[in-house]
Amino acid sequence: MQNTSTERIKSLVSAQRRYFRSHVTLDIEYRLSMLDKLRCAVERFEQELLDALRIDLHKSPEEAYLTELSIIYAEIDNFKRHLRRWAAPSKRTTPLKLRPSRSVILTEPLGCTLIISPWNYPVQLLLNPLIGAIAAGCTALLKPSPYTPHVAEVLERVIYENFDEEYIAVVQGNREVNTQLLSERYDVIFFTGSPALGRVVMRAAAENLTPVILELGGKSPVVIDSSADIEVAAKRIAWGKTLNAGQTCIAPDYILIHRDVKARFVEAFARAVRELHGDDAKLSKHYVRMVSDTAFVRVAAYIADGDVLYGGRTDASERYIEPTLLDNVKVDSAVMRDEIFGPVLPMLTIDSIAEAEDFILEREKPLALYVFAREEVARGLFARTSSGGGCINDTIMHVANEHMPFGGVGNSGMGRYHGRDSLYAFSHRRAVLTTPTWIDLPFRYMPYKLFRWVKKLL
């Protein structure tokens, strides 16, 4: 795919800044009409997007719809129902010392937005942030991933055939284009990707004191306690790990499993994978491939870091890696240091929840935490640890609730979005105090007469 030129990037940024200053995007009805237009555009290109996802990632239409398009439709519908109320001025209590003034918070758009998306969910992770930008009243410059070129080409047509480029535009290319994009000034940058690239974005944004929303990743642990329902845990973990072949930022990355239930889990996990993908996952129409040869080589190498209890087969010609469960991995091995981003799942044995807690707290804060245990045990672990989000007795599904925020903490990111939080991600919450002129109490003015009484009021 051809890189967008430096001159065109500069031109688009300037045009979008001028368009934002025209104040057209401030009108709530305009924003709602643009959300409608985006939904209609995605619906019109739905089959082409599904086809492109099949070509680039071997995603089945069912998985593509569930993990990409359905989330976009739900997010737009949520905004259409609630945007007027969410964006309206919000009254706040005015203390006695400031009366008869009135206090409100205004939600105003930050302005010109840059949205950079990754390749693993290339439709959802580009358009879902865009929904927030539109709802907030911002303009948007969109950068799809070059690693899913067919999807990127369709997304460009979705935007250019439906929106003026001074409002929403797409640029294409590799990391050189990212570098050029980040040299421009924006009012907010939304980036989804690795922690390493997140640091690059944040350094560039710091030059202009530009706020950033960083949706990163990391190693999301799964804790399986002796009190867990093992059959359910195995099925939900197998689904969460093999969804998109593990190329999900909130995929289960490794398991901390109680010694007493380990053998049962291994058997149940093998059954669950076969139920999901058949005896040979390579033949399953629902089993995704690695996005590139580089990704295949990296993830396949992790299999040597432990003893294979299930899976382990690979095919470089198809970039296929079988769902693989590992045991006897070393804590300092590559599979336990790196974010795996593939269908290899290492296990570490524990003897107590306290041991799992210590292990998690000694490492960077993950994007997700999954705990399979009695609810009171799981809630206790959540109370004593930190993560961007998570599930009790499930995996992945917290991201599917458009009414809950999604985001990381610490090394796994900053900022959050989805629903009302998407509106706030692209907005400034502006405090405004309105003071009448029909009365002007003298107590605040020098020389502070009757200050003894004023102190009591304060």
N, C-alpha and C positions, 0 to 999 in steps of 0.2 A: 504494500500500500504506500502511495506517495506521501511524503511529508508535507504538511501545510507550511508554506513559506513564512519566514519572519515578517515580511512586509504585510502579508495577509493577517497574521495574528495581531500585529499592531493596529491594523485598520479595523479589525473586528472589535478589539478592546475599546478603541476610541469611539466607534459607532455606538456600542452598547452603553458607554458612559453618557454620551449625548442623549440617547433614547431614555435612559433612566431619569435624566434631568428634565425631560419633557413632562414628567409626572403622570404619564399615561397609565403606568402600572400601579399607581396608588389606589385607583378605584377598585372596590371589592367586586363589583359586577364584572369588570374587565378580567380580574384574576379568575373568577369562577368560569367565565366563558373560555379562557385559555385552558383551564383544567378539562372542561368538556371537549375542547378541540384535541387535547393530548389523548384523552381516552378514545375518542373516535379514530384518531390516527393509529394508535396501537391496535385497535380492533381491526382496522382496515389492513394493516400489515402483519396481522397475527400469524398467518400461515407462513409468510416469508421469514418471520423471526424464528418460528419453530423449525423451519427447514435449515436456516443458518446455524442454529444451535446444534442441530443434528450433524451438520457437516464439520463444525469446528470442535465440538466436544463429545459427539456421539450421544447426545442427550435424547431420550425418548420424548415424544410429544407430551406424554402424561407428566413426566417429571419436569419438563420445561415449563409447562403451564402451571403446575403446582408451585414451583420454586421461583418462577420469574413473573409470569404475566398475572397470575391471580393476586399476587402481592401488590402489583401496580394498580390493578383495578380496585382492590379494597382500599388502598391508600387514597386514591382519587375520590371514591365514593364517601369516605370518611370526611374528607375536607369539604365536599359539596354539602354535606349535612350540617357541618359545624363551623365553617370558616367565618361566617358573619359574626357569630357569637364570640369565637376565639379572638378575632382581630379587633373587636369593639373596645373602646376605652374601658379600663377596669378601675372602678372606684376603690379608694383606700380610705381607711379611717384617718381623720385629722385630729391630732391631740388637742386638748383644751388650750394649750399655750399658743397654738397657731390659728385658732378660730377667730373670725368666721371664714377663714380660707377653706378651699375645697381641694382634695387631692385625687389625682387620677394617674394611671399608667397607660401610656400610648404605646402600641406595638407598631413600629415603623420599619420598613425594609432597610436592610443594610446597604443594598445597592447592587454593584456589579459582582457577579459570582463566577468563580472558576470551579468546575466539578470534574475531577479526574477519577475514572472508574477502573476496576481490575477486570481480569478475564474470566474469573470463575463463575460469576453470575452476571454476565456482561450487559444484559438488558435491565434487570432489576436494579443493579447497583449504579447504573447511570441515571435511569429515569425516576427512581424513587427519591433521590435527593432533589432532582429537578422539580418534582411535585411540590416539595417544600419551598423551593426558590420561587416558583410561580405563585404559590399561595401567599407568600410573604410580600410579593410585589417587587421582586428582584429581576434583573436580567441574568442570563446564564450563558457561559461559554463551556461547552461540553467536550471532554476528551475521552473517547472510548479506548479500550485496550487494543493494541496492534496484534496481540496473540490470538484474538478471535476475529480475523479480518472479514469474514462473511457477515458476522453479526454487526461489526462496525459499519460496514457498507450499508446494510439495511437501516440501521439507526440513523445514519446520516440522511437517508432519504425520508425517513419518518419526520425528521426535524425540518429539512429544507423544503419539503413539499407542503408544509403546514404552518410554518412560522417565519416571520421576517428575521433575517440574520442579525439585524440590529437589536432584536429582542432575545432570541435564542439561536445559537450557532454551534456547529460542530467543527472541530479541527482533528486531523488525523496524523499519526506518525509514531515514531519511536521515542526513546528517552531524550534524544536531542530536542525534539519538539517540546517535551516536558520542561526541559531546561529553559527554552525560550519562553514558554508560557509563564514559568515561575519568575522570570525576570520582569514581567509586567506587574502593574499595581492593580489590585482588586480590593473590594470591600470585605470579602470573605472567601476563603478557599475551603472546599470540601474534598477530602482525599480519602480513598479507600485503598488499602494495600498493606505492605509489610511494615513492621516497625522501623526497619532500616531506611526505607524510602520515606516513611513518615518524618524521620529526622531531617531528611533533605528538604522536604516541603516546609517544615517548621523553620529551618534556618533561612530559607528564601523569604518566607512570610515575615520573619523578624526584621528584615531590611526596611519594610514599610509599616511595621507594627500592624500587619493584617491579621485579623482573627482567623483561626483555623478550626475545622472539625476534622479530626483524624480518626477514622475507623480502621483499626489495625488488626492484629491477630495475636499470635502467641500459642502457648501450649495449654489447651483447655482440658483439665483433668476430669476423669470419671471416678467417683468413689463408690465402691460396692461393699456395703456393710454385710455382716452376717445376718442381719434382720431383713435383707432385701428379698423381694420376689424374683428369684433368679430367672425363671422362664421369661417373665415380662422384661426384666432388665436386659437379657441377652437379645431379645427381639428388637427392642428400642435402640440399643447400642449398635447392633448390626445395621439397622436401618440408617441411623445417624452417621455411621462411619462409611457406609457404602453409597450414600446419597452423593451424587456428583463425584463418585469414586474418592471420597474423602477430601476433595478440593473445595472445602468450605471453611471459612474463617472461624466458625464456631463448631466445627466437627470435633467429636471426641478425639483427643490427641493421644492420651495414654490412660491406663487404668491402674488405680490403686485398689486392690481386691483383698478382702479378708481371707485368710488362709482356709477357714472352715468351709467356704463356698466355692473355692477356686476350681476344683475338679468338676463340680456340677455346672459351673458357668462355661467352662471350655466346651463341654458336650452340648450345652444349650445354644451357645454361640454358633457352633458348626451347624446345628439343625436350623437355626434362624437364617443363616446365610443361604442355605440350600432352599428354604421356603421362599426367600425373597428373589433369588436369582437362579434357581435350579442347581443341578449337580455340577454344572460347568458354567460359571458366571460369564465366561467369554462368549457364550452363546446367547446370553440374556440381552434382549433389546433395551432393557432398562439400565444396563451397566455402562457407565461412562468411561472414556479413555483419558489418559494423561494428556494435557494440553499441548505438550511439545516433547521432542526427543530429550531435551535437557531435563525437563521435569521427570520423564520416565527414568533416566539414568540416575538422577538424584534419589528418587523414592525407592527404586529397586535396590539400590545399594544398602538401604536401611535393613533389608531382610537379613543380611549377614550379621547384624548386631545382636541377635538373640536366637533362641531355639524356636523353630517353627512348630506350633501346635496345630495350626490349621492354615491351609492355603500355601502361598509361597511361589506359585507358578507365574511366569512372566512371558511376554511375547513382544520383543522390541519392534517387530514389523508393524504391529497394531498399537503400540504404546499401551499394552494391556498389562495390568498388575492385578493378580487375584487378591481378593480380600484375605488378609494375612494377620494371624494372631501370634504374637511373639511372647516367649517366656525367658527368664534368666537373662534379662538385659542389664547392663551395667548403667548406673546412674550417670556416669560421665561419658557414655557412648553418644555417637552422633544422633541416634534415633531419640535419645532423651534430652539432647541439647537443642536440636533444631525443631522448628514447627514443621511437622511432617507433610501436611497438605497432600495426602494420598491415602490409599487404603491399607496402610500398615499400622497395626495397633499393638504397641508393647504393653506388657503387664508387669507390675511390681506387687509383691505380696506384702500385706500388712497384717498386724495382729490386733489393731484397735483403731477406732476413729481418731483418737488423739495422735496416733502415728501419721495418719493421712493429713491431719490438720498441720502438723509440724512440717511435713514435706511441702505442702502447698505454700505455707507462709515463708518458707526459705527461698522461694522463687518469685519471679516477676508476677504481678497480678494478671491473671488470665482474662480473656474476653468472655469466657463462659465457664461455669462450674456445674457439673452434673453429679447428683448424689442419689444413689439408690439405697434406700433404707426406710425404716419406720419414720413417719413424718416428723416426730419430735426430735429424733436423732439427726435427721437431715437439717432441720431448722436450726439446731444448735451449731452445726458445722457452718452453715451460712452466716450465722451471727458472729462467728469468730474468725471468718476469713473475708476476703474481698475479691470480687470479680466484676466484669462489666455487666453480666446478667447470668441467667442460669435456669435450671429446672430441677425439681425434685421428682424423682421416679420417671424421668423422661429426658430426651435430648432434642436440641434444635428448635423445638416448637415455640419457645418464648419469642422468637423472631417473627412468628406468624401472627402475633396479636398486634394489630395496628393501633390499639389503644394504649400500648405500653412502649416506653422509650427503649431504643436500642443504642448501645454505645459501649466504649471501653473505659478502662481506668488505668492510670499509670502507663506501663509499657504497652498495654493493649489499646490505648487510644484516649481521646478526650472529646467532649461534646457528645450529644446524643440526638437522635432524630426518630421519626415515625410519629404520625398524628400531630397533636398540638406541639410536641417537642420539635418536629420539623419546622413548624411555623417559627418557633422561637430561635431555632438554629440559624435562620436566615434573617432574623430581626433584631432590632435594638429595642429594649424595654425602657421607655423614656418616662421618667417621673416629672410630672408637671403640677405645680401648686398655683391655684388661682386665688388671688386676694382681692376682695372688693375695695372700692375707694370711698364708700360712704362713711367709713369709720377708720381712724388711724390712731391706734392706741400708742401712747407716748413711751411706754415702759422699755422698749428695746433701744431707744435713742439715747445717746450721750446727753447729759452726764449721768444717766442711769438713776433717776430719782426713784425713791421708794424701792431700792434694790433688795432690801430685806424681804419684802413681800414678793418680789419677782422670784427670788430663790425658792420660795415655798411652792410657787406655781410650776417651776421647772422640775 
